[in-house]
């Protein structure tokens, strides 16, 4: 449990950068024929991303086994 608690603490201590709509370079808003949870899964899952991101040939997850620091994207 200590490892999980340490990881949680490290995540909480990270500096977060939040860009609101007024400061964004561009924003896109549209309706999808899918529930939000499924759309989010396609957007954030490395395995699913290969089905929609043009030019991506592989996505290697970080050593933690999840997308984050250390994740590498391979493009043509």
N, C-alpha and C positions, 0 to 999 in steps of 0.2 A: 504493500500500500504506500510505502514511503516514496517509491519511484514515481508512482502516479501523482502523489501529492506534490512532489518536486516539479514534475512536468507541468502540472496545473499552475503552480506558483510562477514558474518561468514564463508561461504563456500570459498570465495576468500582468506580469511586469514588463512585457514587451511594449515598445512604443508603437502606438497605432496611428495610422494616417487615414483620416476620413475626409473624402472629397465630396462635398455636397453638390446638389444640382447647380447652384449658382456659381460654383468654382470649377465645374467640370468642363473639359474641352468640348465634349459632345454628350448628349443623352439620347436614348432611344426608348420609346415606350410603345408597346404593342401587345395585343392579346394573342395567346397561344392556345391551341386546342389540346391542352394538357393541364393537369393539376400543377400548381406551383412547385410541389416537392419533386415531381418528375422532371420538370424543366430545370430546376436547380441541380438535380443529379446529373443531367446531361451536360450542364455547363461546368460542373466542378469535378466530375469523375474523370481521371486520366484515361481510363479505358474507353469511356464513351466519347471523350473529346476527339479521338481519332476518327469517329464516324462523321463529324461535321466540320472540323477545322481543316481548311484547305492547306495542303502542303505539309501537314504534320505527318511524320513517318513513325515516330515513337515518342513515348513520354515515360521517362524513368522516374519512379517515385523516389523520394528521399530515403535515407537509411532507416527512417522511422516507419516506413511502409505506408505513409500517407502523403498527400500533396502538401508542400510547404517548403521551408528552407531546405535546399539541397535537391529539389525536383529539377530535372533537366528536360527541356523540350527539344526535339529533333525535327528540323524542317528541311525541305528540299531547297 
